[in-house]
Amino acid sequence: MIGVLSVIAASFLSYLVFANTMASPIAKNRSQLIQVAKKKAGLNKVATYNIVTTDKTYYSLTGTDDSGEKIAVIIPKKSGKITVIKLSEGVAESSLSKKDTVTIDVALYNGKAVWEVNSKKDFKLYDFKTGKQL
């Protein structure tokens, strides 16, 4: 009985160590990106953080700047220019949401700001300023 409990305890402990090791790089990367967005783009309070892939892969963060204005900060996965977008200059995120919408993120597509709307079935891109589907 003691042997069986020892094996179960060892297995559980191994699982916890493995799970912590796997999650650590993701959390570290997220933390570093938030620090970059705060330092270089003036992001003060972070509301969302996602990885978005359109024509390239981007890290998309939304939140508020020091003045309280809602902004999005888009950081290319591979080095490049950080883009800051005032969310008030585009269509409202809520106007793109449908019944089966899972996430809505700001990204870049061919150098232009877009909304990426992910549903349970697929994803669609919408022009950030006009809301027209691309």
Secondary structure, 3 states (H helix, E strand, C coil): CHHHHHHHHHHHHHHHHHHHHHHHHHHHHHHHHHHHHHHHHCEEEEEEEEEEECCCEEEEEEEEECCCCEEEEEEECCCCCCEEEEHHHCCCHHHHCCCCEEEEEEEEECCEEEEEEEECCCEEEEECCCCCEC
